[in-house]
């Protein structure tokens, strides 16, 4: 039996300039993922950097998302070729790579997602990504369906935006407000004027370089601001915070 290679809907939508609205998943639950994947979001971030999730959990999350509207984007714990290889083999096509500070690190991230000669991805013949050998042209075509978005979250990253943007295979650049605030000396204060100014300028530079700009913006006013500013890959909340805040609010209405 033969199957076609899945097309990367998220990559194509970003290439066409369509805003893609996402939700962060940090609860490490395939049931939670199944619920939010059918809520109408364009993408869901499956986090393995700041959550207990591992590759096996990501696999169950991908399976849970199969009937939803959202594309899966996975953040590996680090810009590490071995971690990325394992995620590729379970079927991940879109990545958010943390802590990319220069062009060399961006090139390494892209290379990890590509088969030779464009990259260094190892070749396995029977895995979930190629439907256990049923996608006959997988090795020949997998590279073109990969989406790599790198995180800008340090002073060095800010300094190197144009160099990172020039790396072939980088589809977008995503501002991590919390880590950037910490790097600028304002940990816990994402709204500090210096942080806000740095983000404004970074978004403008990313867009000017011809790359998709993205950001995590859990406050609605912020999310709408960044969309108007030109961001096209925007996370507007996370499932753990939704559960925490809404459950607190419900309890408070009855407990006083």
URNOR-V150578 format. One record per backbone hydrogen bond with DSSP energy under -0.5 kcal/mol. CO is the residue of the C=O (numbers start at 1). NH is the residue of the N-H. E is the energy in kcal/mol with one decimal. If there is no record, write none. Layout:
BEGIN
co={CO;CO}
nh={NH;NH}
e={E;E}
END
This chain:
BEGIN
co={7;8;9;10;11;12;13;14;19;20;21;21;22;23;24;24;25;29;30;31;32;33;34;35;36;36;37;37;42;43;44;44;45;45;46;54;55;56;57;58;59;60;61;63;65;71;73;74;74;75;78;80;81;82;83;84;85;86;87;87;88;89;93;94;95;95;96;97;99;102;103;104;105;106;107;108;109;110;111;111;111;114;115;115;121;122;127;127;128;130;130;131;134;134;135;137;138;141;141;142;143;147;147;148;148;149;150;151;151;152;154;155;156;158;160;161;162;164;167;169;171;172;173;174;175;175;176;177;178;179;180;181;182;186;189;192;193;194;195;196;197;198;199;200;201;202;203;204;205;206;207;212;213;213;214;215;215;219;220;221;222;223;224;225;226;226;227;232;233;234;234;235;237;238;239;240;241;242;243;244;245;246;247;248;249;250;251;251;252}
nh={9;12;13;14;15;16;18;17;21;234;42;43;236;45;26;239;47;33;34;35;36;37;38;38;39;41;69;70;71;23;46;73;25;47;75;58;59;60;61;62;63;64;65;66;68;44;46;76;96;48;80;84;85;86;87;88;89;90;90;92;91;129;147;74;97;149;98;151;101;106;107;108;109;110;111;112;113;113;114;120;121;121;118;119;116;124;130;132;131;134;135;134;3;136;138;141;142;144;145;145;146;95;149;171;172;97;174;100;153;176;158;159;160;161;164;165;166;167;170;171;212;150;214;152;177;216;180;181;182;183;184;186;185;189;192;196;197;198;199;200;201;202;203;204;205;206;207;208;209;211;210;173;232;233;175;217;235;223;224;225;226;227;228;229;230;231;230;20;215;22;236;217;24;242;243;244;245;246;247;248;249;250;251;252;253;254;254;255;256}
e={-1.2;-1.9;-2.3;-2.4;-2.2;-1.5;-2.5;-1.6;-0.5;-2.1;-2.4;-1.2;-2.6;-2.3;-0.5;-2.6;-1.7;-2.2;-2.0;-2.1;-2.4;-2.6;-0.8;-0.7;-1.6;-0.6;-2.2;-1.4;-2.8;-1.5;-0.7;-2.4;-2.5;-0.8;-2.2;-2.5;-2.2;-1.7;-2.2;-2.7;-2.0;-2.0;-1.5;-1.0;-1.8;-2.5;-3.4;-0.7;-2.1;-2.0;-2.3;-2.6;-2.4;-1.8;-1.7;-2.6;-2.1;-0.9;-0.5;-2.0;-1.8;-2.0;-2.7;-2.5;-0.5;-2.5;-0.5;-2.7;-0.7;-1.9;-2.8;-2.1;-1.9;-2.3;-2.8;-1.9;-0.7;-1.3;-1.2;-2.4;-0.7;-3.0;-1.0;-0.7;-0.5;-0.6;-0.6;-3.5;-2.1;-1.0;-2.1;-0.7;-2.7;-1.0;-1.6;-1.6;-2.6;-0.7;-0.5;-1.5;-1.6;-2.8;-0.5;-2.8;-1.2;-2.8;-3.1;-1.4;-0.7;-1.8;-2.0;-2.4;-1.5;-1.2;-2.8;-2.8;-1.3;-1.7;-1.8;-0.7;-1.5;-2.2;-2.3;-3.2;-0.9;-1.0;-2.4;-2.5;-2.0;-2.5;-1.7;-3.3;-1.5;-2.4;-1.7;-2.9;-2.5;-2.0;-2.3;-2.6;-2.3;-2.2;-2.8;-2.0;-2.2;-2.7;-2.4;-2.3;-1.7;-2.0;-1.5;-3.0;-2.5;-1.4;-3.1;-0.6;-2.3;-2.6;-2.6;-1.9;-2.7;-2.1;-2.1;-1.8;-0.9;-2.7;-0.7;-2.9;-1.7;-3.0;-0.5;-3.3;-3.0;-2.3;-2.4;-2.5;-3.1;-2.2;-2.0;-2.0;-2.4;-2.2;-2.3;-2.5;-1.6;-0.8;-0.8;-2.7;-2.1}
END
